[in-house]
Amino acid sequence: MLGALGASALMVAGCGSGSAYQNTPRPPAPINVAVNLTNARVRISPAHVGAGPVVLLVANEGTRSRDLTLQAPSGSGGSCLDADTSSGPINPQGTARLAVDLVPGECLVAVRGNDIAPARLTVGRERTSAQADLLQP
C-alpha cells in the first residue's frame, strides 16, 4: 500500500512543467468596414479605424465590374498595409468580402483605373486586445 502511494505521488509530481506559461494577449477582434462603389466614387464607413484585423464589406452599386485596391497614397511616408491588396473583380450589383490586417498609417481605397474618386482610410494605433471578450474564436 505504501509503495502504491509513493508511485502515485511520483506520477503527480511529474505532470507539471518547469517552464512558465506565456499568456500572450489575443489580437483585437475584427471589425467590419463598409465600402460602397458607385459609378462616380468610392465611399467608406468608418473612414478612421484602429490597427488590427478588418473585414471590408464591399458593395458594387455601379454598372461595371470593378477591382477594389488598397494602396499607399502617393507621396506618403507609410501605408496602412504591409503590401498593396486587391479584391479581384466585383460584378455590378455584387458584393465581396476582403479580410486585411491593418497597421497604423493611411491607405487609398480605390478601384483600378482613374475614372472613380478614391476614398482615404486612416488607421490609428492598435485597438485593444480581445483577450477578455467572451465567445471570441
CYANA upper distance limits for C-alpha pairs under 8 A (distance plus 0.5 A):
  1 MET  CA      5 LEU  CA      6.93
  2 LEU  CA      6 GLY  CA      6.76
  3 GLY  CA      7 ALA  CA      6.71
  4 ALA  CA      8 SER  CA      6.69
  5 LEU  CA      9 ALA  CA      6.63
  6 GLY  CA     10 LEU  CA      6.84
  7 ALA  CA     11 MET  CA      6.86
  8 SER  CA     12 VAL  CA      6.75
  9 ALA  CA     13 ALA  CA      6.71
 10 LEU  CA     14 GLY  CA      6.74
 11 MET  CA     15 CYS  CA      7.15
 12 VAL  CA     16 GLY  CA      8.34
 25 PRO  CA    129 SER  CA      6.81
 25 PRO  CA    130 ALA  CA      8.12
 25 PRO  CA    131 GLN  CA      6.12
 26 ARG  CA    129 SER  CA      6.10
 26 ARG  CA    130 ALA  CA      6.16
 26 ARG  CA    131 GLN  CA      5.64
 27 PRO  CA     52 GLY  CA      7.56
 27 PRO  CA     53 PRO  CA      8.39
 27 PRO  CA    128 THR  CA      8.32
 27 PRO  CA    129 SER  CA      5.67
 27 PRO  CA    130 ALA  CA      6.59
 27 PRO  CA    131 GLN  CA      8.13
 28 PRO  CA     52 GLY  CA      6.46
 28 PRO  CA     53 PRO  CA      7.38
 28 PRO  CA    126 GLU  CA      8.37
 28 PRO  CA    127 ARG  CA      6.33
 28 PRO  CA    128 THR  CA      6.15
 28 PRO  CA    129 SER  CA      4.83
 28 PRO  CA    130 ALA  CA      5.33
 28 PRO  CA    131 GLN  CA      8.48
 29 ALA  CA     52 GLY  CA      8.34
 29 ALA  CA     53 PRO  CA      7.43
 29 ALA  CA    129 SER  CA      7.63
 29 ALA  CA    130 ALA  CA      5.86
 29 ALA  CA    136 GLN  CA      8.26
 30 PRO  CA     52 GLY  CA      7.63
 30 PRO  CA     53 PRO  CA      5.25
 30 PRO  CA     54 VAL  CA      5.64
 30 PRO  CA     55 VAL  CA      7.24
 31 ILE  CA     53 PRO  CA      7.34
 31 ILE  CA     54 VAL  CA      5.52
 31 ILE  CA     55 VAL  CA      6.61
 32 ASN  CA     54 VAL  CA      6.42
 32 ASN  CA     55 VAL  CA      5.33
 32 ASN  CA     56 LEU  CA      6.46
 32 ASN  CA     57 LEU  CA      7.28
 33 VAL  CA     44 ILE  CA      7.53
 33 VAL  CA     45 SER  CA      6.30
 33 VAL  CA     46 PRO  CA      6.69
 33 VAL  CA     54 VAL  CA      7.48
 33 VAL  CA     55 VAL  CA      6.65
 33 VAL  CA     56 LEU  CA      5.40
 33 VAL  CA     57 LEU  CA      6.56
 34 ALA  CA     44 ILE  CA      6.17
 34 ALA  CA     45 SER  CA      5.75
 34 ALA  CA     46 PRO  CA      7.78
 34 ALA  CA     56 LEU  CA      6.46
 34 ALA  CA     57 LEU  CA      5.46
 34 ALA  CA     58 VAL  CA      6.67
 34 ALA  CA     59 ALA  CA      8.50
 35 VAL  CA     42 VAL  CA      7.54
 35 VAL  CA     43 ARG  CA      6.18
 35 VAL  CA     44 ILE  CA      5.03
 35 VAL  CA     45 SER  CA      7.14
 35 VAL  CA     56 LEU  CA      7.09
 35 VAL  CA     57 LEU  CA      6.40
 35 VAL  CA     58 VAL  CA      5.12
 35 VAL  CA     59 ALA  CA      6.81
 36 ASN  CA     42 VAL  CA      6.31
 36 ASN  CA     43 ARG  CA      5.55
 36 ASN  CA     44 ILE  CA      6.88
 36 ASN  CA     58 VAL  CA      6.42
 36 ASN  CA     59 ALA  CA      5.57
 36 ASN  CA     60 ASN  CA      6.71
 36 ASN  CA     61 GLU  CA      7.52
 37 LEU  CA     41 ARG  CA      6.79
 37 LEU  CA     42 VAL  CA      5.32
 37 LEU  CA     43 ARG  CA      7.07
 37 LEU  CA     58 VAL  CA      7.92
 37 LEU  CA     59 ALA  CA      6.62
 37 LEU  CA     60 ASN  CA      5.20
 37 LEU  CA     61 GLU  CA      6.19
 37 LEU  CA     62 GLY  CA      6.83
 38 THR  CA     42 VAL  CA      6.96
 38 THR  CA     60 ASN  CA      6.95
 38 THR  CA     61 GLU  CA      5.60
 38 THR  CA     62 GLY  CA      4.93
 38 THR  CA     63 THR  CA      8.48
 39 ASN  CA     61 GLU  CA      8.10
 39 ASN  CA     62 GLY  CA      5.33
 39 ASN  CA     63 THR  CA      7.33
 39 ASN  CA     64 ARG  CA      8.40
 39 ASN  CA    116 ILE  CA      7.33
 40 ALA  CA    115 ASP  CA      8.13
 40 ALA  CA    116 ILE  CA      5.73
 40 ALA  CA    117 ALA  CA      7.12
 41 ARG  CA    116 ILE  CA      5.35
 41 ARG  CA    117 ALA  CA      5.05
 41 ARG  CA    118 PRO  CA      6.71
 41 ARG  CA    119 ALA  CA      8.24
 42 VAL  CA    109 VAL  CA      7.75
 42 VAL  CA    110 ALA  CA      7.06
 42 VAL  CA    111 VAL  CA      8.43
 42 VAL  CA    116 ILE  CA      7.52
 42 VAL  CA    117 ALA  CA      6.67
 42 VAL  CA    118 PRO  CA      5.73
 42 VAL  CA    119 ALA  CA      5.99
 43 ARG  CA    118 PRO  CA      8.24
 43 ARG  CA    119 ALA  CA      6.39
 44 ILE  CA    119 ALA  CA      6.99
 44 ILE  CA    120 ARG  CA      8.48
 44 ILE  CA    121 LEU  CA      8.15
 47 ALA  CA    120 ARG  CA      7.30
 47 ALA  CA    121 LEU  CA      5.47
 47 ALA  CA    122 THR  CA      6.70
 48 HIS  CA    121 LEU  CA      6.58
 48 HIS  CA    122 THR  CA      5.33
 48 HIS  CA    123 VAL  CA      6.36
 48 HIS  CA    124 GLY  CA      7.81
 49 VAL  CA    121 LEU  CA      8.35
 49 VAL  CA    122 THR  CA      7.03
 49 VAL  CA    123 VAL  CA      5.57
 49 VAL  CA    124 GLY  CA      6.68
 50 GLY  CA    104 PRO  CA      7.93
 50 GLY  CA    123 VAL  CA      5.76
 50 GLY  CA    124 GLY  CA      5.13
 50 GLY  CA    125 ARG  CA      5.93
 50 GLY  CA    126 GLU  CA      5.71
 50 GLY  CA    127 ARG  CA      5.65
 51 ALA  CA    101 ASP  CA      8.02
 51 ALA  CA    102 LEU  CA      5.59
 51 ALA  CA    103 VAL  CA      5.35
 51 ALA  CA    104 PRO  CA      6.14
 51 ALA  CA    123 VAL  CA      6.22
 51 ALA  CA    124 GLY  CA      6.38
 51 ALA  CA    125 ARG  CA      6.05
 51 ALA  CA    126 GLU  CA      4.60
 51 ALA  CA    127 ARG  CA      6.36
 52 GLY  CA    101 ASP  CA      5.85
 52 GLY  CA    102 LEU  CA      5.67
 52 GLY  CA    103 VAL  CA      7.02
 52 GLY  CA    126 GLU  CA      6.44
 52 GLY  CA    127 ARG  CA      6.96
 53 PRO  CA     99 ALA  CA      7.74
 53 PRO  CA    100 VAL  CA      6.38
 53 PRO  CA    101 ASP  CA      4.81
 53 PRO  CA    102 LEU  CA      6.68
 54 VAL  CA     99 ALA  CA      6.35
 54 VAL  CA    100 VAL  CA      5.95
 54 VAL  CA    101 ASP  CA      6.54
 54 VAL  CA    102 LEU  CA      7.42
 55 VAL  CA     97 ARG  CA      7.20
 55 VAL  CA     98 LEU  CA      6.14
 55 VAL  CA     99 ALA  CA      4.87
 55 VAL  CA    100 VAL  CA      6.84
 56 LEU  CA     97 ARG  CA      6.19
 56 LEU  CA     98 LEU  CA      5.49
 56 LEU  CA     99 ALA  CA      6.69
 56 LEU  CA    100 VAL  CA      8.26
 57 LEU  CA     95 THR  CA      7.85
 57 LEU  CA     96 ALA  CA      6.60
 57 LEU  CA     97 ARG  CA      5.37
 57 LEU  CA     98 LEU  CA      7.20
 58 VAL  CA     95 THR  CA      5.90
 58 VAL  CA     96 ALA  CA      5.54
 58 VAL  CA     97 ARG  CA      6.64
 58 VAL  CA     98 LEU  CA      8.32
 59 ALA  CA     93 GLN  CA      7.50
 59 ALA  CA     94 GLY  CA      6.56
 59 ALA  CA     95 THR  CA      5.01
 59 ALA  CA     96 ALA  CA      7.20
 60 ASN  CA     65 SER  CA      8.33
 60 ASN  CA     66 ARG  CA      7.85
 60 ASN  CA     90 ILE  CA      7.14
 60 ASN  CA     91 ASN  CA      7.40
 60 ASN  CA     92 PRO  CA      6.06
 60 ASN  CA     93 GLN  CA      5.77
 60 ASN  CA     94 GLY  CA      5.98
 60 ASN  CA     95 THR  CA      6.61
 61 GLU  CA     92 PRO  CA      6.66
 61 GLU  CA     93 GLN  CA      5.51
 61 GLU  CA     94 GLY  CA      7.92
 62 GLY  CA     92 PRO  CA      6.14
 62 GLY  CA     93 GLN  CA      7.26
 63 THR  CA     92 PRO  CA      5.74
 63 THR  CA     93 GLN  CA      8.05
 64 ARG  CA     91 ASN  CA      7.36
 64 ARG  CA     92 PRO  CA      5.89
 65 SER  CA     89 PRO  CA      6.55
 65 SER  CA     90 ILE  CA      5.89
 65 SER  CA     91 ASN  CA      4.89
 65 SER  CA     92 PRO  CA      5.80
 66 ARG  CA     88 GLY  CA      8.38
 66 ARG  CA     89 PRO  CA      5.80
 66 ARG  CA     90 ILE  CA      5.68
 66 ARG  CA     91 ASN  CA      7.15
 66 ARG  CA     92 PRO  CA      8.18
 66 ARG  CA    111 VAL  CA      6.78
 66 ARG  CA    112 ARG  CA      7.69
 67 ASP  CA     86 SER  CA      7.38
 67 ASP  CA     87 SER  CA      6.48
 67 ASP  CA     88 GLY  CA      5.59
 67 ASP  CA     89 PRO  CA      5.01
 67 ASP  CA     90 ILE  CA      6.55
 67 ASP  CA    111 VAL  CA      5.86
 67 ASP  CA    112 ARG  CA      6.28
 68 LEU  CA     86 SER  CA      6.15
 68 LEU  CA     87 SER  CA      5.80
 68 LEU  CA     88 GLY  CA      7.36
 68 LEU  CA     89 PRO  CA      8.06
 68 LEU  CA     90 ILE  CA      8.38
 68 LEU  CA    109 VAL  CA      7.55
 68 LEU  CA    110 ALA  CA      6.25
 68 LEU  CA    111 VAL  CA      5.02
 68 LEU  CA    112 ARG  CA      7.22
 69 THR  CA     84 ASP  CA      7.73
 69 THR  CA     85 THR  CA      6.14
 69 THR  CA     86 SER  CA      4.82
 69 THR  CA     87 SER  CA      6.96
 69 THR  CA    108 LEU  CA      8.35
 69 THR  CA    109 VAL  CA      6.36
 69 THR  CA    110 ALA  CA      5.84
 69 THR  CA    111 VAL  CA      6.23
 69 THR  CA    112 ARG  CA      7.44
 70 LEU  CA     81 LEU  CA      8.39
 70 LEU  CA     84 ASP  CA      6.23
 70 LEU  CA     85 THR  CA      5.74
 70 LEU  CA     86 SER  CA      6.93
 70 LEU  CA    107 CYS  CA      6.59
 70 LEU  CA    108 LEU  CA      6.13
 70 LEU  CA    109 VAL  CA      5.32
 70 LEU  CA    110 ALA  CA      7.02
 71 GLN  CA     79 SER  CA      7.48
 71 GLN  CA     81 LEU  CA      7.95
 71 GLN  CA     83 ALA  CA      8.16
 71 GLN  CA     84 ASP  CA      5.38
 71 GLN  CA     85 THR  CA      7.34
 71 GLN  CA    107 CYS  CA      5.89
 71 GLN  CA    108 LEU  CA      5.89
 71 GLN  CA    109 VAL  CA      7.40
 72 ALA  CA     76 SER  CA      7.36
 72 ALA  CA     78 GLY  CA      7.42
 72 ALA  CA     79 SER  CA      5.10
 72 ALA  CA     80 CYS  CA      7.66
 72 ALA  CA     81 LEU  CA      8.28
 72 ALA  CA     84 ASP  CA      7.91
 72 ALA  CA    106 GLU  CA      7.12
 72 ALA  CA    107 CYS  CA      5.39
 72 ALA  CA    108 LEU  CA      6.58
 73 PRO  CA     79 SER  CA      7.81
 73 PRO  CA    106 GLU  CA      7.63
 73 PRO  CA    107 CYS  CA      6.47
 73 PRO  CA    108 LEU  CA      6.22
 76 SER  CA    106 GLU  CA      8.48
 78 GLY  CA    105 GLY  CA      5.93
 78 GLY  CA    106 GLU  CA      7.22
 79 SER  CA    103 VAL  CA      8.25
 79 SER  CA    104 PRO  CA      8.04
 79 SER  CA    105 GLY  CA      5.48
 79 SER  CA    106 GLU  CA      5.59
 79 SER  CA    107 CYS  CA      6.14
 80 CYS  CA    102 LEU  CA      5.89
 80 CYS  CA    103 VAL  CA      5.33
 80 CYS  CA    104 PRO  CA      5.93
 80 CYS  CA    105 GLY  CA      4.86
 80 CYS  CA    106 GLU  CA      5.49
 80 CYS  CA    107 CYS  CA      5.96
 80 CYS  CA    122 THR  CA      8.11
 80 CYS  CA    123 VAL  CA      6.79
 81 LEU  CA     85 THR  CA      8.44
 81 LEU  CA    101 ASP  CA      7.66
 81 LEU  CA    102 LEU  CA      5.92
 81 LEU  CA    103 VAL  CA      6.40
 81 LEU  CA    105 GLY  CA      8.46
 81 LEU  CA    107 CYS  CA      8.07
 82 ASP  CA    103 VAL  CA      8.14
 87 SER  CA     96 ALA  CA      8.07
 87 SER  CA     97 ARG  CA      8.50
 87 SER  CA     98 LEU  CA      6.90
 90 ILE  CA     94 GLY  CA      6.56
 90 ILE  CA     95 THR  CA      7.04
 90 ILE  CA     96 ALA  CA      7.10
 91 ASN  CA     95 THR  CA      8.07
102 LEU  CA    123 VAL  CA      7.67
103 VAL  CA    123 VAL  CA      7.19
103 VAL  CA    124 GLY  CA      8.30
103 VAL  CA    125 ARG  CA      8.26
103 VAL  CA    126 GLU  CA      7.91
104 PRO  CA    122 THR  CA      8.32
104 PRO  CA    123 VAL  CA      5.34
104 PRO  CA    124 GLY  CA      5.48
104 PRO  CA    125 ARG  CA      6.18
104 PRO  CA    126 GLU  CA      7.78
105 GLY  CA    122 THR  CA      6.71
105 GLY  CA    123 VAL  CA      5.73
105 GLY  CA    124 GLY  CA      7.23
106 GLU  CA    120 ARG  CA      7.57
106 GLU  CA    121 LEU  CA      6.23
106 GLU  CA    122 THR  CA      5.13
106 GLU  CA    123 VAL  CA      6.46
107 CYS  CA    120 ARG  CA      6.36
107 CYS  CA    121 LEU  CA      5.66
107 CYS  CA    122 THR  CA      7.09
108 LEU  CA    118 PRO  CA      6.76
108 LEU  CA    119 ALA  CA      6.27
108 LEU  CA    120 ARG  CA      5.21
108 LEU  CA    121 LEU  CA      6.66
109 VAL  CA    118 PRO  CA      6.10
109 VAL  CA    119 ALA  CA      5.62
109 VAL  CA    120 ARG  CA      6.54
109 VAL  CA    121 LEU  CA      7.33
110 ALA  CA    116 ILE  CA      8.07
110 ALA  CA    117 ALA  CA      7.73
110 ALA  CA    118 PRO  CA      4.92
110 ALA  CA    119 ALA  CA      6.97
111 VAL  CA    116 ILE  CA      7.47
111 VAL  CA    118 PRO  CA      7.70
130 ALA  CA    136 GLN  CA      8.16
